[in-house]
Amino acid sequence: MKYCDVIVQPQKDHKLKVVKTIHYKDVTVPAGYRTNGADSPRIAWFIYPPNRTDILPAVILHDYLCNKEEYAKADDIFEACLEDLGINYIDRVILVAAVRLYHFIRYDINPLNKETK
């Protein structure tokens, strides 16, 4: 997957609408799906802005699966997509750790359990 495979349209409510259906592994994000981008804390925006274009495909896939309450799968797909996008190792580790930690705190999803919901 490459960033150019993802076409989004900005919306007035600061969200992005997927214009063209996204296919990645066994996940299909339909055209029309809306995302707010990455939910990174404001203090981290200078490093990880919410709509950082190089990770946007992974963010959209992650948001879509989280909306379906498939949190463990969302985290695994996020990690795989970041690697496929060529995101450097340090950024991948930080980003994946952040989403896994959030899901552990918020939903009690064990990041060491590789089974997907």
Backbone as CSV, one residue per row, in Angstrom:
resi,resn,N_x,N_y,N_z,CA_x,CA_y,CA_z,C_x,C_y,C_z
1,MET,0.852,-1.179,0.000,0.000,0.000,0.000,0.893,1.235,0.000
2,LYS,0.467,2.229,-0.737,1.167,3.507,-0.780,0.176,4.614,-0.467
3,TYR,0.703,5.740,-0.030,-0.175,6.866,0.275,-1.012,7.237,-0.936
4,CYS,-0.432,7.138,-2.130,-1.162,7.544,-3.337,-2.350,6.626,-3.624
5,ASP,-2.423,5.473,-2.963,-3.561,4.570,-3.121,-4.789,5.054,-2.354
6,VAL,-4.601,6.044,-1.486,-5.680,6.537,-0.623,-6.095,7.929,-1.089
7,ILE,-7.381,8.067,-1.371,-7.914,9.366,-1.788,-8.943,9.807,-0.752
8,VAL,-8.690,10.970,-0.145,-9.601,11.501,0.868,-9.996,12.924,0.500
9,GLN,-11.103,13.356,1.068,-11.604,14.705,0.832,-11.838,15.362,2.188
10,PRO,-11.232,16.532,2.433,-11.462,17.224,3.709,-12.930,17.625,3.854
11,GLN,-13.435,17.534,5.067,-14.811,17.903,5.367,-14.828,19.145,6.263
12,LYS,-15.949,19.831,6.314,-16.059,21.057,7.113,-15.886,20.805,8.605
13,ASP,-16.186,19.599,9.067,-16.098,19.291,10.499,-14.712,18.764,10.901
14,HIS,-13.700,19.075,10.109,-12.312,18.686,10.360,-12.098,17.179,10.261
15,LYS,-12.949,16.515,9.525,-12.775,15.095,9.270,-12.377,14.913,7.820
16,LEU,-11.983,13.694,7.498,-11.634,13.335,6.128,-12.585,12.247,5.663
17,LYS,-13.076,12.389,4.430,-13.959,11.380,3.854,-13.169,10.578,2.826
18,VAL,-13.231,9.252,2.949,-12.583,8.366,1.992,-13.374,8.422,0.692
19,VAL,-12.692,8.789,-0.397,-13.343,8.951,-1.701,-13.350,7.633,-2.476
20,LYS,-12.267,6.890,-2.380,-12.121,5.630,-3.124,-11.940,4.506,-2.103
21,THR,-12.674,3.428,-2.268,-12.584,2.286,-1.354,-11.127,1.865,-1.174
22,ILE,-10.764,1.565,0.069,-9.397,1.147,0.407,-9.411,-0.348,0.707
23,HIS,-8.528,-1.093,0.058,-8.371,-2.529,0.311,-6.964,-2.754,0.856
24,TYR,-6.883,-3.424,1.999,-5.579,-3.779,2.570,-5.727,-5.102,3.307
25,LYS,-4.979,-6.085,2.888,-5.069,-7.439,3.440,-6.536,-7.872,3.427
26,ASP,-7.119,-8.198,4.585,-8.526,-8.635,4.605,-9.469,-7.528,5.068
27,VAL,-9.023,-6.279,4.970,-9.833,-5.137,5.412,-10.233,-4.298,4.195
28,THR,-11.509,-3.922,4.149,-12.002,-3.039,3.102,-12.691,-1.859,3.764
29,VAL,-12.152,-0.670,3.551,-12.759,0.556,4.062,-13.558,1.157,2.905
30,PRO,-14.878,1.254,3.076,-15.707,1.716,1.959,-15.562,3.210,1.687
31,ALA,-15.773,3.569,0.444,-15.846,4.987,0.090,-16.961,5.604,0.922
32,GLY,-16.731,6.809,1.383,-17.720,7.494,2.217,-17.399,7.422,3.700
33,TYR,-16.503,6.488,4.090,-16.113,6.400,5.501,-15.434,7.706,5.912
34,ARG,-15.716,8.163,7.124,-15.144,9.421,7.613,-14.278,9.164,8.844
35,THR,-13.130,9.827,8.892,-12.191,9.684,9.998,-11.745,11.065,10.462
36,ASN,-11.311,11.136,11.703,-10.769,12.398,12.217,-9.241,12.396,12.191
37,GLY,-8.657,11.363,11.624,-7.200,11.261,11.609,-6.710,10.668,12.916
38,ALA,-5.428,10.776,13.159,-4.844,10.212,14.375,-5.232,11.052,15.594
39,ASP,-5.539,10.370,16.673,-5.875,11.051,17.924,-4.625,11.221,18.783
40,SER,-3.650,11.920,18.233,-2.432,12.140,19.011,-2.629,13.338,19.940
41,PRO,-2.043,13.266,21.140,-2.189,14.387,22.075,-1.592,15.665,21.492
42,ARG,-2.213,16.782,21.775,-1.776,18.066,21.223,-0.291,18.333,21.478
43,ILE,0.200,17.929,22.622,1.613,18.161,22.953,2.552,17.447,21.975
44,ALA,2.076,16.387,21.333,2.909,15.621,20.402,2.709,16.035,18.951
45,TRP,1.848,17.013,18.686,1.531,17.376,17.306,2.735,17.855,16.509
46,PHE,3.749,18.399,17.147,4.909,18.860,16.380,5.690,17.682,15.795
47,ILE,5.532,16.487,16.379,6.187,15.284,15.852,5.184,14.402,15.111
48,TYR,4.014,14.218,15.722,2.982,13.338,15.167,1.666,14.096,15.002
49,PRO,1.567,14.947,13.967,0.315,15.683,13.754,-0.826,14.724,13.422
50,PRO,-2.061,15.112,13.721,-3.202,14.214,13.545,-3.412,13.723,12.112
51,ASN,-3.046,14.490,11.125,-3.240,14.068,9.735,-1.915,13.961,8.986
52,ARG,-0.931,13.400,9.657,0.381,13.186,9.046,0.192,12.296,7.818
53,THR,0.506,12.828,6.656,0.156,12.157,5.404,0.851,10.817,5.199
54,ASP,2.074,10.652,5.701,2.773,9.398,5.434,2.186,8.219,6.198
55,ILE,1.429,8.466,7.267,0.813,7.376,8.019,-0.706,7.325,7.845
56,LEU,-1.255,8.222,7.047,-2.703,8.325,6.906,-3.385,7.020,6.494
57,PRO,-2.848,6.242,5.549,-3.513,4.978,5.228,-3.652,4.058,6.446
58,ALA,-2.602,3.960,7.254,-2.642,3.119,8.455,-3.643,3.657,9.467
59,VAL,-3.711,4.978,9.592,-4.648,5.615,10.517,-6.095,5.338,10.102
60,ILE,-6.379,5.439,8.813,-7.743,5.198,8.328,-8.152,3.745,8.592
61,LEU,-7.266,2.810,8.277,-7.555,1.395,8.544,-7.798,1.164,10.028
62,HIS,-6.958,1.746,10.863,-7.067,1.594,12.313,-8.386,2.165,12.824
63,ASP,-8.715,3.376,12.398,-9.977,3.997,12.830,-11.184,3.159,12.401
64,TYR,-11.153,2.675,11.175,-12.273,1.891,10.664,-12.490,0.638,11.513
65,LEU,-11.409,-0.090,11.796,-11.535,-1.308,12.598,-11.923,-0.998,14.044
66,CYS,-11.439,0.113,14.575,-11.832,0.505,15.940,-13.326,0.844,15.978
67,ASN,-13.830,1.481,14.948,-15.269,1.772,14.885,-16.092,0.490,14.862
68,LYS,-15.504,-0.586,14.356,-16.173,-1.888,14.344,-15.877,-2.659,15.639
69,GLU,-15.165,-2.016,16.568,-14.773,-2.594,17.862,-13.875,-3.816,17.711
70,GLU,-13.044,-3.802,16.680,-12.051,-4.849,16.459,-10.682,-4.282,16.830
71,TYR,-10.507,-3.976,18.100,-9.339,-3.228,18.574,-8.020,-3.968,18.382
72,ALA,-7.957,-5.230,18.757,-6.699,-5.969,18.619,-6.308,-6.093,17.143
73,LYS,-7.289,-6.393,16.295,-7.016,-6.484,14.852,-6.591,-5.120,14.324
74,ALA,-7.243,-4.062,14.803,-6.896,-2.705,14.368,-5.430,-2.406,14.652
75,ASP,-4.985,-2.777,15.836,-3.586,-2.523,16.214,-2.625,-3.326,15.349
76,ASP,-2.959,-4.590,15.088,-2.100,-5.430,14.253,-2.028,-4.909,12.813
77,ILE,-3.168,-4.523,12.261,-3.210,-3.984,10.894,-2.456,-2.651,10.828
78,PHE,-2.623,-1.822,11.859,-1.908,-0.544,11.941,-0.405,-0.779,11.851
79,GLU,0.088,-1.723,12.641,1.521,-2.029,12.655,1.991,-2.549,11.294
80,ALA,1.246,-3.483,10.716,1.629,-4.043,9.411,1.624,-2.977,8.323
81,CYS,0.614,-2.138,8.334,0.507,-1.096,7.311,1.631,-0.070,7.451
82,LEU,1.961,0.315,8.685,3.074,1.252,8.886,4.364,0.688,8.297
83,GLU,4.582,-0.600,8.506,5.786,-1.230,7.954,5.733,-1.223,6.431
84,ASP,4.584,-1.593,5.862,4.438,-1.599,4.401,4.603,-0.203,3.802
85,LEU,4.226,0.816,4.562,4.370,2.196,4.092,5.808,2.696,4.185
86,GLY,6.675,1.913,4.826,8.083,2.298,4.940,8.370,3.266,6.075
87,ILE,7.488,3.315,7.065,7.709,4.191,8.217,8.889,3.639,8.999
88,ASN,9.800,4.521,9.401,11.017,4.050,10.068,10.703,3.338,11.378
89,TYR,11.617,2.483,11.774,11.419,1.585,12.912,11.059,2.330,14.206
90,ILE,11.763,3.405,14.516,11.517,4.150,15.757,10.102,4.722,15.773
91,ASP,9.690,5.360,14.685,8.328,5.894,14.610,7.297,4.782,14.733
92,ARG,7.549,3.646,14.059,6.608,2.514,14.143,6.451,2.035,15.577
93,VAL,7.568,1.871,16.270,7.528,1.391,17.659,6.730,2.356,18.528
94,ILE,6.982,3.646,18.378,6.292,4.661,19.189,4.793,4.679,18.871
95,LEU,4.450,4.712,17.594,3.048,4.787,17.192,2.269,3.539,17.606
96,VAL,2.848,2.376,17.379,2.168,1.126,17.737,2.039,1.002,19.248
97,ALA,3.086,1.359,19.979,3.019,1.315,21.449,1.923,2.250,21.961
98,ALA,1.789,3.403,21.339,0.773,4.371,21.771,-0.636,3.830,21.581
99,VAL,-0.931,3.229,20.421,-2.289,2.717,20.211,-2.561,1.495,21.077
100,ARG,-1.562,0.655,21.237,-1.756,-0.525,22.098,-1.944,-0.115,23.551
101,LEU,-1.186,0.856,24.029,-1.332,1.333,25.408,-2.712,1.948,25.610
102,TYR,-3.161,2.759,24.661,-4.478,3.371,24.762,-5.566,2.300,24.849
103,HIS,-5.482,1.285,24.002,-6.495,0.228,24.025,-6.409,-0.603,25.299
104,PHE,-5.232,-0.765,25.839,-5.083,-1.480,27.105,-5.745,-0.693,28.234
105,ILE,-5.497,0.609,28.274,-6.067,1.456,29.333,-7.574,1.605,29.155
106,ARG,-8.007,1.891,27.955,-9.419,2.198,27.708,-10.324,0.967,27.634
107,TYR,-9.838,-0.107,26.991,-10.694,-1.262,26.727,-10.179,-2.567,27.333
108,ASP,-9.089,-2.500,28.089,-8.488,-3.674,28.718,-8.091,-4.726,27.683
109,ILE,-7.587,-4.259,26.538,-7.093,-5.155,25.493,-5.620,-5.419,25.798
110,ASN,-5.275,-6.670,26.042,-3.902,-7.029,26.378,-3.030,-6.957,25.120
111,PRO,-2.029,-6.054,25.081,-1.208,-5.919,23.871,-0.328,-7.138,23.599
112,LEU,-0.160,-8.007,24.587,0.652,-9.212,24.371,-0.150,-10.369,23.809
113,ASN,-1.479,-10.235,23.826,-2.354,-11.257,23.287,-2.534,-10.982,21.795
114,LYS,-2.032,-11.870,20.958,-2.064,-11.650,19.510,-3.371,-12.092,18.867
115,GLU,-4.300,-12.651,19.647,-5.589,-13.026,19.074,-6.386,-11.781,18.775
116,THR,-7.066,-11.764,17.635,-7.904,-10.621,17.284,-9.337,-10.923,17.630
117,LYS,-10.077,-9.868,17.963,-11.495,-10.016,18.275,-12.295,-10.250,17.037
